[in-house]
Amino acid sequence: MEKRGLPEVVRLRDARGEKPQNAAGIGLFWYEPEVWALPISPAARVLYAGLCSFLAQGEINRKDLRSTLKDHPDEAIAGAIDELVGNGLLLPVPGGGLPAYEILSARGPEGR
């Protein structure tokens, strides 16, 4: 795997759709528990839930990415981001200078 660092800030946009009744979390800070049943790595599941908790802020910084996946090197966190992209849970948003992603529903397209 190519050695990669994490950006200082990652912009986030919510593309999950309406908050479902079974959402985990409080107020604007929620995620869909369906993520725990998806065929992705545990690190990607935890990262997805962590990214969802930062959606109200519209961004997550490097320190918080590292805190979300404690004891994981930057390369593993970047790999979990790639896994979320590859599984249709994150959609890269081009342009703007800073990396940006839309966070998609863990319930799939029907949940959006």
C-alpha positions as CSV (number, residue, x, y, z in Angstrom):
1,M,0.0,0.0,0.0
2,E,1.3,3.5,-0.9
3,K,2.2,5.5,2.2
4,R,-0.4,8.3,2.5
5,G,-0.9,11.1,5.0
6,L,-4.2,12.5,6.1
7,P,-5.3,16.0,5.0
8,E,-5.6,18.6,7.7
9,V,-9.4,19.0,7.0
10,V,-11.9,17.0,5.1
11,R,-15.2,18.7,4.1
12,L,-18.4,16.6,4.6
13,R,-21.8,16.8,3.0
14,D,-24.9,14.9,4.1
15,A,-26.5,12.9,1.3
16,R,-28.1,10.3,3.5
17,G,-31.7,11.5,3.2
18,E,-34.2,11.7,6.0
19,K,-33.2,10.6,9.5
20,P,-34.7,7.2,10.0
21,Q,-36.6,6.3,13.2
22,N,-34.0,3.7,14.1
23,A,-31.1,6.2,13.8
24,A,-28.4,5.9,16.5
25,G,-27.3,9.2,18.1
26,I,-28.9,12.5,19.2
27,G,-30.2,15.5,17.3
28,L,-28.0,16.3,14.3
29,F,-25.4,13.7,15.4
30,W,-26.8,10.4,14.1
31,Y,-25.9,7.5,11.9
32,E,-27.8,4.5,10.5
33,P,-27.2,1.3,12.5
34,E,-27.4,-0.7,9.3
35,V,-23.7,0.1,8.8
36,W,-22.8,-2.6,11.4
37,A,-24.3,-5.3,9.1
38,L,-22.5,-4.2,5.9
39,P,-19.8,-6.4,4.5
40,I,-17.0,-3.9,5.2
41,S,-14.1,-3.9,7.7
42,P,-14.7,-3.0,11.3
43,A,-12.5,0.1,10.8
44,A,-14.6,1.3,7.9
45,R,-17.8,0.8,10.0
46,V,-16.4,2.8,12.9
47,L,-15.1,5.5,10.5
48,Y,-18.5,5.8,8.8
49,A,-20.2,6.3,12.2
50,G,-17.5,8.8,13.2
51,L,-17.9,10.8,9.9
52,C,-21.6,11.0,10.4
53,S,-21.1,12.5,13.8
54,F,-19.2,15.4,12.2
55,L,-21.7,16.1,9.4
56,A,-23.4,18.9,11.4
57,Q,-20.0,20.7,11.5
58,G,-19.5,20.1,7.7
59,E,-15.9,19.0,8.2
60,I,-13.6,16.7,10.2
61,N,-10.0,17.5,11.0
62,R,-7.0,15.2,11.0
63,K,-6.9,15.0,14.8
64,D,-10.6,13.8,14.9
65,L,-10.0,11.3,12.1
66,R,-7.2,9.8,14.2
67,S,-9.3,9.9,17.3
68,T,-12.1,8.0,15.5
69,L,-9.8,5.1,14.7
70,K,-7.4,5.1,17.6
71,D,-4.3,3.0,17.3
72,H,-4.6,2.9,13.4
73,P,-1.8,4.5,11.4
74,D,-2.8,7.3,8.9
75,E,-2.4,4.8,6.0
76,A,-5.0,2.5,7.6
77,I,-7.4,5.4,8.1
78,A,-6.9,6.5,4.4
79,G,-7.6,2.8,3.5
80,A,-10.8,2.8,5.4
81,I,-11.9,6.0,3.6
82,D,-11.1,4.3,0.3
83,E,-13.1,1.3,1.4
84,L,-16.1,3.5,2.2
85,V,-15.8,5.1,-1.3
86,G,-15.5,1.7,-3.0
87,N,-18.6,0.5,-1.2
88,G,-20.7,3.4,-2.1
89,L,-20.9,5.0,1.4
90,L,-18.7,8.0,0.5
91,L,-18.8,10.0,-2.7
92,P,-15.8,12.2,-3.5
93,V,-16.8,15.8,-4.4
94,P,-14.4,17.2,-6.9
95,G,-12.9,20.7,-6.7
96,G,-12.6,23.2,-3.9
97,G,-9.0,22.6,-2.9
98,L,-9.8,20.5,0.3
99,P,-10.8,16.9,0.0
100,A,-14.6,16.6,0.3
101,Y,-17.0,13.7,0.5
102,E,-20.8,13.3,0.4
103,I,-21.8,10.7,3.0
104,L,-24.4,8.4,1.6
105,S,-27.0,6.2,3.3
106,A,-25.9,2.9,4.8
107,R,-29.4,1.6,3.8
108,G,-28.4,1.9,0.2
109,P,-30.0,4.0,-2.6
110,E,-33.5,3.2,-1.4
111,G,-32.6,4.9,1.9
112,R,-31.6,8.1,0.3
